[in-house]
Amino acid sequence: MIQDSGKKRTGVLMGGTSAEREVSLRSGKAVCRALKSLGYTVVAIDAKGDFAATLKKQKIKRVFIALHGGHGENGAVQGMLEIMGISYTGSGVLASALAMDKVASKKIFLYHKIPVPPFHIVTREESNVRGEGKGPSHLASRYSLGRLQFPVVVKPATEGSSVGVEIVKDEKKCHAALRAAFRYGETVLVEKYIKGKEVQIAILDDRVLGGVEVRPSREFYSYEAKYTSGLTEYIFPPDLDPATARKAEAAALAAHRALGCSGATRVDLIIDRQRKPYVLEVNTIPGMTETSLLPKIAKNAGMEFPELIQRILGDR
C-alpha cells in the first residue's frame, strides 16, 4: 500500500469482472455511504473496461479498493495503481497475489510452520477434464488425489467467497466437483476435509482485531451462506477455550505476516476436534456488505463501520 493521509477526493473501486462482482458492488456501495457520512468527496468507479481512464479523468489520487476476487484482489489492480501513482488501501502487489493463489500461500505457510490441512494440487492438463465436460475422466480415482482419502474439499486455486467450493464425500461426485472448479482456472486445490469449528480472525494494522465463529445452516460456510441473511449464526467471540483462542489468533497473525499483508485482512481457519487450528486462507480485501464478517468483528470490538473504513484508509 502507498501511504497517503489526509481527507482528499477518494475513489472507491468496486464491481469489476470477477465471479464476485455482485458482492463487490454491495461492498463498494456500503463503503461509499460510510465515507460520505464522514464528509469525504467520493467517486464510485466500476472497475471494468478502461477504468484507468476514469481514474485519470476524475483526478483520483487515492482509492479504497472494494473489489473481490479476480484482478482486483490478485495484485493486478494494485500494480496498475502503483504505476499511476495512486495510493490505495490494503495489501501490496506481491502480498495480494500470494494470498489470492491458495497453492502459493499454502507453500509459504508450510515454510513458516503455520498449520494447514493436507492438500493435493490438480491441474487441468493432468486431470484430463475438458471445460465443456466431454470425454472420460480419471479424476475420481483415489490415485489422482495423492494420499488424501474422502471426504475432501475441492476448491479453485484462485477464487474467493467460497466460489466453486464443494465438499466431496465419495468418488462418484469427485469428477463433477473438479470439473466445476476448473471453470474458474487451470489449477484446483483438493484439501483433506477437517470436521470442526469455522473461525474467522480479523487483522487490522498488524494486530488481531477480534474473531467470530460461523455456524452455517448449510454444510459449510458457502457463498450462499455468506451472503444470504439468516443462513448463518455468528458467535462472538468464538466458542473456544482461552488457550485454543490464543493459538488461533497467533496462527492468523502469523499467516498475515508471512504473506506480507497490510491494512485489514480476514483469516479463515478451521479448529479440529483436538482443538488444533488450521489456516485455510487469507482474504486481503474482506467483504464490506451487511453480512460481511470484518464489519461484524469490528463492531463487536467497539468500532462502528465508518470508523473501520477510516482506519483502513489510514486516516485514524
C-alpha positions in Angstrom: 0.0 0.0 0.0 1.2 3.5 -0.8 0.8 5.7 2.2 -1.2 8.9 1.8 -3.0 10.6 4.6 -5.5 13.5 4.9 -9.0 13.9 3.7 -9.0 14.0 -0.1 -11.1 13.1 -3.0 -11.4 9.4 -2.7 -12.3 6.9 -5.4 -14.0 3.6 -4.5 -13.2 0.7 -6.8 -16.0 -1.8 -6.9 -17.7 -4.3 -9.2 -15.1 -5.5 -11.7 -15.3 -8.6 -13.8 -14.7 -11.5 -11.3 -17.2 -14.1 -10.1 -17.6 -12.0 -7.0 -18.8 -8.9 -8.9 -22.2 -8.6 -7.3 -20.8 -8.9 -3.7 -18.1 -6.3 -4.6 -20.8 -3.8 -5.8 -22.6 -4.3 -2.4 -19.3 -3.7 -0.5 -18.5 -0.7 -2.6 -21.8 1.0 -2.0 -21.6 0.4 1.7 -18.1 2.0 1.7 -19.3 5.0 -0.3 -22.2 5.6 2.2 -19.8 5.5 5.1 -17.3 7.8 3.5 -20.0 10.3 2.6 -21.3 10.3 6.1 -17.8 11.3 7.2 -17.6 14.2 4.8 -15.5 12.7 2.1 -15.9 13.5 -1.5 -16.5 10.1 -3.0 -16.2 8.9 -6.6 -17.7 5.4 -7.2 -15.9 3.6 -10.0 -16.9 0.3 -11.6 -13.5 -1.4 -12.3 -14.4 -2.8 -15.7 -13.3 -1.7 -19.1 -10.9 1.2 -19.3 -11.4 2.4 -15.7 -7.8 3.7 -15.6 -9.1 6.5 -17.9 -11.8 7.2 -15.4 -9.3 7.5 -12.6 -7.3 10.0 -14.6 -10.4 12.0 -15.7 -11.7 12.2 -12.2 -8.2 13.2 -10.9 -8.3 10.5 -8.3 -5.2 10.5 -6.0 -6.2 7.6 -3.8 -8.7 4.8 -3.8 -10.5 2.5 -1.4 -10.4 -1.0 -3.1 -13.7 -2.8 -2.6 -13.0 -5.4 -5.3 -13.3 -9.1 -4.5 -11.6 -11.9 -6.5 -10.0 -11.7 -9.9 -7.8 -8.8 -10.9 -9.0 -6.7 -8.0 -7.5 -9.0 -5.4 -4.7 -10.7 -7.1 -2.3 -7.8 -7.3 -3.1 -6.7 -10.9 -5.1 -3.6 -9.9 -2.6 -2.8 -7.2 0.2 -2.8 -9.7 -1.7 -0.6 -12.1 -2.4 1.9 -9.3 1.3 2.0 -8.3 2.3 2.7 -11.8 -0.3 5.5 -11.9 1.0 6.9 -8.6 -2.4 6.4 -6.9 -2.4 5.4 -3.3 -4.7 2.5 -2.3 -6.0 0.5 0.7 -4.9 -2.9 1.7 -2.0 -5.1 0.8 0.6 -4.5 -1.9 1.1 -6.3 -5.2 3.1 -9.3 -4.0 1.0 -10.0 -0.8 -2.2 -9.7 -2.8 -1.0 -12.1 -5.5 0.2 -14.7 -2.9 -2.9 -14.6 -0.8 -5.2 -15.0 -3.8 -3.3 -18.0 -5.0 -4.2 -20.7 -2.5 -1.4 -23.0 -3.7 1.3 -20.4 -3.4 0.1 -19.2 0.0 -0.1 -22.7 1.4 3.5 -23.4 0.4 4.6 -20.2 2.3 2.5 -21.2 5.3 4.3 -24.6 5.4 7.7 -22.9 5.2 6.7 -20.8 8.2 5.4 -23.9 10.0 1.8 -22.5 10.0 -0.6 -25.4 10.1 -2.7 -26.1 7.0 -4.9 -29.0 6.1 -3.1 -31.7 4.0 -3.7 -30.9 0.3 -3.2 -32.1 -3.2 -2.9 -29.9 -6.4 -4.7 -30.9 -9.6 -4.1 -29.2 -12.9 -6.5 -29.2 -15.8 -3.9 -30.8 -18.0 -3.2 -33.8 -15.8 -6.8 -34.2 -14.8 -7.9 -34.9 -18.4 -11.1 -32.9 -17.8 -12.3 -30.5 -20.6 -14.1 -27.3 -19.7 -17.2 -28.4 -21.6 -17.3 -31.6 -19.6 -16.8 -34.0 -22.5 -14.7 -37.1 -22.6 -13.7 -39.6 -19.9 -12.0 -38.6 -16.7 -9.8 -40.5 -14.2 -10.1 -37.6 -11.8 -12.3 -39.6 -9.4 -9.6 -42.1 -8.9 -8.1 -42.0 -5.4 -4.6 -42.2 -7.0 -5.1 -38.8 -8.6 -5.7 -37.2 -5.2 -2.4 -38.2 -3.8 -2.7 -39.7 -0.3 -5.9 -37.9 0.5 -9.0 -40.0 1.4 -12.6 -39.0 1.1 -14.2 -36.7 2.2 -12.2 -33.9 0.6 -12.8 -30.2 -0.1 -12.5 -29.2 -3.8 -11.8 -25.5 -4.5 -10.5 -23.3 -7.3 -6.9 -22.2 -6.5 -7.6 -18.5 -7.3 -11.1 -17.6 -6.3 -12.7 -16.3 -3.1 -16.0 -16.2 -1.3 -16.2 -20.0 -1.5 -16.9 -19.7 -5.2 -16.7 -23.2 -6.8 -16.0 -24.9 -3.4 -17.6 -28.3 -2.7 -17.2 -31.0 -0.1 -16.9 -34.3 -1.8 -17.6 -37.5 0.1 -17.0 -40.2 -2.5 -15.5 -40.8 -5.9 -18.8 -40.6 -7.7 -19.1 -36.8 -7.2 -15.4 -36.0 -7.4 -15.4 -35.6 -11.2 -18.3 -33.2 -11.3 -16.8 -31.1 -8.4 -13.4 -30.8 -10.1 -14.9 -30.0 -13.4 -17.0 -27.2 -11.8 -13.9 -25.9 -10.1 -12.0 -25.8 -13.4 -14.4 -23.2 -14.7 -12.5 -20.7 -12.6 -8.9 -21.5 -13.5 -6.3 -24.1 -14.6 -5.5 -25.3 -11.1 -7.7 -26.8 -8.4 -6.8 -27.4 -4.8 -8.1 -30.5 -3.0 -7.9 -30.4 0.8 -8.5 -33.0 3.4 -11.9 -32.3 4.9 -11.5 -31.4 8.6 -14.6 -31.5 10.7 -14.5 -28.7 13.2 -15.4 -25.1 14.1 -15.2 -22.5 11.4 -13.5 -19.4 12.8 -12.5 -16.1 11.2 -9.9 -13.8 12.7 -9.7 -10.2 11.6 -6.3 -8.4 11.4 -6.1 -4.6 11.3 -2.8 -2.7 11.2 -0.8 -5.8 12.0 -2.8 -6.6 15.2 -5.6 -9.0 15.9 -8.9 -7.1 15.9 -11.1 -10.0 17.0 -12.8 -13.1 15.8 -16.0 -14.8 15.1 -17.2 -18.4 14.8 -19.6 -19.1 12.0 -22.2 -21.8 12.2 -23.9 -22.0 8.8 -27.2 -23.8 8.3 -25.7 -25.3 5.1 -23.0 -28.0 5.1 -20.2 -25.3 5.2 -19.8 -21.6 5.0 -20.6 -21.5 1.3 -21.2 -18.5 -1.0 -24.9 -18.7 -0.3 -24.4 -18.9 3.5 -22.1 -16.0 3.4 -24.3 -13.6 1.5 -27.9 -14.6 2.4 -29.2 -13.2 5.7 -30.4 -15.7 8.2 -28.4 -18.7 6.9 -25.6 -18.4 9.3 -25.3 -18.0 13.1 -22.4 -15.8 14.3 -20.8 -16.4 17.7 -18.8 -13.5 19.2 -16.2 -14.3 20.4 -15.7 -17.8 19.0 -16.7 -20.6 21.4 -13.1 -21.6 22.1 -11.2 -22.1 25.4 -8.6 -19.4 26.1 -5.6 -21.5 25.0 -7.2 -22.5 21.7 -8.3 -19.0 21.0 -4.8 -17.7 21.5 -3.4 -20.4 19.2 -6.0 -19.5 16.5 -5.2 -15.8 16.8 -1.4 -16.5 16.7 -1.8 -18.7 13.6 -3.9 -16.0 11.9 -1.5 -13.2 12.6 1.4 -15.4 11.5 -0.3 -16.1 8.2 -1.0 -12.4 7.6 2.6 -11.6 8.3 4.1 -14.5 6.3 2.4 -13.2 3.2 3.5 -9.6 3.9 -0.1 -8.3 4.1 -1.0 -4.8 5.3 -4.2 -2.9 6.3 -7.2 -5.1 7.0 -7.3 -8.9 6.3 -9.6 -11.7 7.4 -8.0 -15.1 8.0 -10.2 -18.2 7.7 -9.4 -21.2 10.0 -10.9 -24.5 10.9 -10.4 -25.8 14.5 -10.5 -29.5 14.7 -11.8 -31.7 17.4 -8.4 -31.9 19.0 -8.5 -28.0 19.2 -5.8 -27.6 16.7 -6.2 -24.6 14.4 -5.6 -24.9 10.6 -5.3 -21.8 8.4 -7.4 -22.1 5.2 -6.7 -18.8 3.6 -6.1 -15.1 4.0 -8.5 -12.6 2.5 -6.7 -9.3 1.6 -9.9 -7.5 0.7 -12.6 -8.7 3.1 -16.2 -8.1 2.3 -18.0 -4.9 3.5 -21.6 -6.0 3.0 -24.3 -6.1 5.7 -23.5 -9.8 6.2 -19.7 -9.5 6.0 -17.5 -10.7 8.9 -14.9 -7.9 9.2 -17.5 -5.2 10.0 -19.2 -7.6 12.4 -15.9 -8.3 14.2 -15.1 -4.6 14.3 -18.4 -3.7 15.8 -18.1 -6.4 18.4 -14.7 -4.8 19.2 -16.4 -1.4 19.7 -15.6 0.0 16.3 -18.5 1.2 14.1 -18.4 0.8 10.3 -17.4 4.4 9.4 -14.5 4.3 11.9 -13.4 1.0 10.4 -13.4 2.5 6.9 -11.3 5.4 8.1 -8.9 3.1 9.8 -8.5 1.1 6.6 -7.9 4.4 4.7 -5.2 5.3 7.3 -6.9 8.5 8.4 -7.2 7.5 12.0 
